[in-house]
Amino acid sequence: MSRGDLTDAEWAVLESLLPVSNNRCGRWRDHRQVINGIIHRLGTGLQWRELPERFGPWKTVHKRHLRWSADGTWERLLHHLQAVADAVSAIDWDINVDSTSIRAHQHAAGAPRKPPPGLPAGAKGAARRSSRARAHAPQPPGGGGAPGEALGRSRGGLTTKVHLASDGQCRPLAFLVTPGQRADCTQFIPIMDKIRVPRAGSGRPRRLPDSVSADRAYSNSKIRTYLRRRGISHAIPEKRDTIAARKRRGSRGGRPPGFDTERYAARNTVERAVNKLKQFRAVATRYDKRAYVFLGTVTAAAILIWLRS
């Protein structure tokens, strides 16, 4: 076993959750060998074709990563790890929300405009037989030029922004990718709606945290109303211009929202979660052309964080 490869304990957690070949198209190459190749590329950021021979054919590793990014396999693995942690009360539900900008390499541009694959692996035959399955097949993000592939323009060039919510132990609970110029506040509700930790037994997945903390970029009435209606306490400081406008209105300006300074001090956990993600060079710099593939890359990095936390 080389540095960064899955340990026996980590492999034991993932082995039973991975797809099984139907033997109609030949045997699949060993999943553990392929995942180790994906981990090696995550940590080094090298080109797929430069993978060492010990991981097998680079095309096999590359195609497996693309397939699992498109059909939701990476996401299912992440949800399983979160469910196991929640079953033993190992998730701190005082969550924090923030975003980080990712510099996109010039090779990340130029993706085809055709939509990404919308059917999970192994379900194509069923979808052909059922129009309902075809209508409800998952569609990964992407298509439609640079904005559709979560590539935005800035002074530094192409950028992608990763919006994430982390638990109190610096582990990503949910995340999504957008073009780099997208405002943080516009993605708060979508990222909160993506929080979904399945129950180990029966019951609906847990979606609501105990509390939320975020910086001033998320300070607006829409977000505060969203949290208030769901009974979620929050620590979000007011913007200076909002405070000035409220004071100008006097008694008509209303009371200032409550703010827990001690709770806000714990917001650093999301910054540390970002640092953990950016330890993987394939996340710190985006090389993937398609948005759904880069989202799969971030998800694979998050899986390793949960496995090794």
N, C-alpha and C positions, 0 to 999 in steps of 0.2 A: 504494500500500500504506500502510495506517495503522498506528499504533503497536500492537504486539501481534499483528498478522496474521502468518500463515505466510510465511516467506521462500521464495524459489524453491528453495533447497537443502533446506529442511525439507519442502516440498511434494513434491519429487522422491523423498524417502524414503517418504512415505505414499501417494502416488498409486496405485501398482500394487497396494496391499494393500486398497484400499477396495472395497466391494460394487459390482457392476455391475448396472444395470437390465436386466430381461428384456424391456423395451419393450411388455409386455402391458398395463401400467397407466399408460402415458405415460412421458415422459422425466423423469428425476430432475433437480432443480436442481443446478447445479454443486457438487460436493463441497467444493471449496476455499472457495467463498463461504459455504457453510453452516458449515464448520468454523471459519472466521474469526468467524462470528456466535457460535458456541459459546464460542470463546476470549474474545470481548468480554464475554459474560455471565459467564464464569469470573472475569475480572479485576475486573469492576465490581459483580457481584452484583445487577444490576438485574432487574426483572421481564421475562419473555420478551416480553410485548407492547410493552415500551418499547425493543426493539432498533431501532437506526437502519435506515432504509430500504435502505441500501446492502448489507445482508445478505440482502435478499429478504423474503418474508412470514415473520413471526415464528412462525407456526404450523408452517411447513416446518422451520425450525431446531429448534423445540421437539420436534416429532415425530421428527426424525432422531436427536436426542440420546436420546430415550426408546427408540427402536428399537435403537440401537447399545448402549445400556446393558443391554437385555433379551437381545439375541441374542449378546452376547459380542464384538462387533466392537472395542470399546475395549480389552478384555483381550487380544485377538489382536494388536492394534497394539503394545501394551506389551510382550508377549512377543517380538515380532519385534525391537524396538529393543534389548531385553536380549540376545537371541541374537546380534545384530550386534556389540554391545559385547563379549560373552564370546568371540566368535570371534577377536578381536584382543587378548584378555587385558586388556580395559579395565575389568573388574569386580573390585573388591577384595572378596574373599570372607571377610574378617574382618567379619562382620555384627554389627549391634546391634539390639536389640528394645526397643520402648517403646510407649506409647500417649499420646493427647492427647484432651482433652474438647472437643467442639464445641458451642457454644451453638446451640440450634435456635430459629429464629424461630417465633412463634405460628402463622404460616401453614403451617408444616411439619406441624401436627397436622391430624387430620380426614381421613386417607386412607381410601378405601373398604376394607371388610374382605375383598372378593373377592381371590383370589390374583392375583399379577402374571402377565403373559403368560409362558407356558412354552415357546413354540416360537420358534426363530430365524426372522428374516425370510427368506422364500423357501422355507421348508421345510414350510409348512402343507399343501400338496397332497400331499407325500410322506408326511407323518405320517397323513393321512386314509387313505392306501392301505396303511399298514403299522402294525399294532398295536405292533410292536417299536419302531419309531421314536417312536411316541407315548409308550411307556413310558419311553424313555431320553432324552426331550427335556429340555434343561437348564431348571432352574427357578430363576429369580433370587430373592434373598431378599425377603421382604415378606409382607404379609397377616396378619390376625389381630389387628388393633388396634395400639395404640402399641408394646407390646413386640415384636410381629412386624415392625414398621417401624423397629426400632432406635432408639426414642425412650424415654428414661428420665426419671424424675422426680428432681429434686434441689432444694436450697434456692433455687437461682437459676431454676428452671423446667425446661423440657424440654432435655435434653442427649443428644448422641450421642457415642460414643467411637470413635475410629479407632485400631486396633491395627496397627502396621506394623513391618516389618523393613527396614532400610536397609543398603546396602553401605558400604564405607569411604570412599566419595566423596559421601556425603549424598544418595543417590538411592534412592527406594523400590523394594524388590524385591518385596514382597508386603504386602497389607493387607486388613483386613476391618473391618466396622462392627458395633457392638453398642449396646444401651442404655447410657446414660452411667454407670449405677451398677455395671456388670459389672466384676468384679475382673480385674486385669491377668493374674494367674497362670493363670486359667482359659482364657485365649486363647493361651497361649504355644505349645502343641502345634498347635492349628489354624493359627496363623500360620506356623509352621515347615513344616507340611505343604503350605501354599499356595506355597511357594517352588518355582518350576518355570521354569528357563531352558532353552529348547530349544537343541539343538546346531545349528550352521550346516549341517553335513552329516548323516551318519547317526549313530545312537546315541540313547540315552535322554536325556531332559532332565536337567540337573544340578539336584539337590535339596539336597545336603549342603554346608554352608559349611566353611571351614577352622576357624573359631572363632566363638563367640557371646559377646556381652557384654550384660548387662542389670542393672538396679538391684535393690534388695532386695525389691521387690514380686514378683519372680520366684524368690525363694529358697525352694524346698521340695524335698522328697525326690523327688516325682514328676517334676519337671522335670530334676533332676540325673540321675535314673535314665534318663530319655528320652535325654539327651545322651550319657551314658556308653555306653549300648547301641549308639549309632550312631557311637561313636568321635569325637565332636566335643568339642574342648577348649572350656572356657568360663571366663569371669571374672564370677562372680555373688557379691557379698558376702553373708555370713550375716546374718540378723536378730539383734538383740541378745538377744531372748528365746530363740532357738535356741542361741546361744552359752552363755547362762547355764544352760539345761537340760542341755546336753552336759557342762558342767563339774561340775554337781551329781552327775551319774552317775559321775564319775571315770573309771576305766579302761573301764567298760562303755559310756561315752558315745561311744567310737570316736575316730578322728582327725578333725581339722577338714579340710574340703575344701580343695584347693589354690586359691590366689587370686593371679592375676598383676596387680599394681597398674598396671604399664605398659600392659597390654592394656586394663584397665578405664578408663584415662584417655582412650582413644579412643572411649568411649561417647558423647562429645559429638556424633558424626556423626549419630546418630539424632535428637538434638535439633535439629540444623541442618536435617535433612531435614523435620522437622515445620514449622520456620520457613519453608522453601521452599514447602511445601504451603499454609500459611496466608497466603502472599502473595496467593493467589487468594481474593477475598472470598466467592465462592460456596462455598468450602471452609471458610473461617474461621467463617462463619455458615451453618448449614444452612437452606435455603429449600425443598428438595425434600420432598414428602410421602412418596414411596415410597422404601424402603430401597435397592432396586436402582438407582433413578435417582441417589440421592446417591452410591452406590458408583461409578456411572458417572462422576459429576462428579469424584470424587477420582481415578479412573483417568485421565480426560482431563487433569487437572492433572499427574499423574505422567508422562504421555506427553510433555507440554511440557518438564518438567524433564529427561527423558532426551534429548529432541531438542536442547535448548539447553545441555546440560552439556558 
